[in-house]
Amino acid sequence: KNKISIAIDGPAAAGKSTVAKIVAEKLSYIYIDTGAMYRALTYKAILNNSNLEDENELIKILNDTVIELQPGKDGQFIYLDGKDVTNEIRTSEVTNSVSIAAKHKLVREEMVRRQQSFSVNGGVVMDGRDIGTHVLPNAEVKAFLLASVEERAIRRHNENIQKGFSSDLEKLKEEISLRDKLDSEREVAPLKKAEDAVEIDTTSLSIEQVVEKIMNLANERI
Ligand code: C5P
């Protein structure tokens, strides 16, 4: 069987990772959460008291940083220099700063190099913002997931409540909109649908329905 690459892009909290994980599992492919890599760098830079606007400082940190993604029972584990930071990289402090660290050209070039090295032989499902446009421009399947800000904020809100975290729906809406704005308006590899990507509006779709759409696209190419 042909091992293909699947690129899943879209704005914040559009359900990319949930869907990507399931698709990877169904195909026995590896799943790469590229957002987690930017989050891990941001987390380390914050601990370091670094200025996230300082490109040179960030690339210095990144060049000295090992980020590993490992599949586990309940999803992916993220290791930063050998330490499990799976939960630490999801705090609102990291979430609300990551778009600043991710805008720098040198940082993105190094991240893209690392991401491409994970996918040399295909058999990968990768999610992010620039996968179809820059990381895997030759991916056989490209999906661009969309949903209204309202819908995405509600999903994240329900997730937070389920996990027992405090959550403020209005604040989530603001944070998601701001992150989308920063990610779409940055100069280097902004969030953008690749010309050959299939747009999937997930607003009124279930997770299973989105998975099915992507599996259909994949099965046409395998
Ligand atoms: O996907 P996730 O929400 O975890 O991504 C966190 C942030 O990392 C995004 O808001 C964006 O700033 C950055 N990112 C990126 N390119 C990617 C993946 C994530 O710039 N391929």
Boltz pocket constraint, residues with backbone or C-beta under 6 A from the ligand:
constraints:
  - pocket:
      binder: B
      contacts: [[A, 12], [A, 13], [A, 34], [A, 35], [A, 36], [A, 38], [A, 39], [A, 95], [A, 98], [A, 99], [A, 100], [A, 102], [A, 127], [A, 128], [A, 129], [A, 130], [A, 131], [A, 179], [A, 183], [A, 189]]
      max_distance: 6.0
